[in-house]
Amino acid sequence: MFPGMGGKVNPKQLERQMKSMGIDMYEIEGVKQVIIKTADKDIVFNDAQVTVIDARGQKMYQLVGTPEEKPLEKEIPEADITLVSQQANVPHDMAKQALKDSKGDLAEAILKLSGSK
């Protein structure tokens, strides 16, 4: 809390104090979606409210909303699909699905497809 405010916050007084300290705060209007991308997932906010706090040129973004986590699908190299397809003697799309099911493990995909003939 700010000193001298006695526990009660007057929004106008707070705004004046923030301005006097060089802090500006405003909401970004019309935000449709915010996505945070990590190495293994995306965190998606479809109902986000974003507030910018600009403290002497240093901007901070405050995000409020309901997150939805979406795991990323591992990209399978075309060379791996071709190898599995040739080794197991199956069509390209079957090899790709087997690699997805085996999380990219070539040997597991080939064995699975070879045993399913």
ABEGO torsion letter per residue (X at the ends): XBBGAGGBBBAAAAAAAAAAAGBBBBBBBGBABBBBBBAABBBBBAABBBBBBBBGGBBBBBBBEBBBBBBBBBBBBAAAAAAAAAAAGBBAAAAAAAAAAAGGBAAAAAAAAAAAX
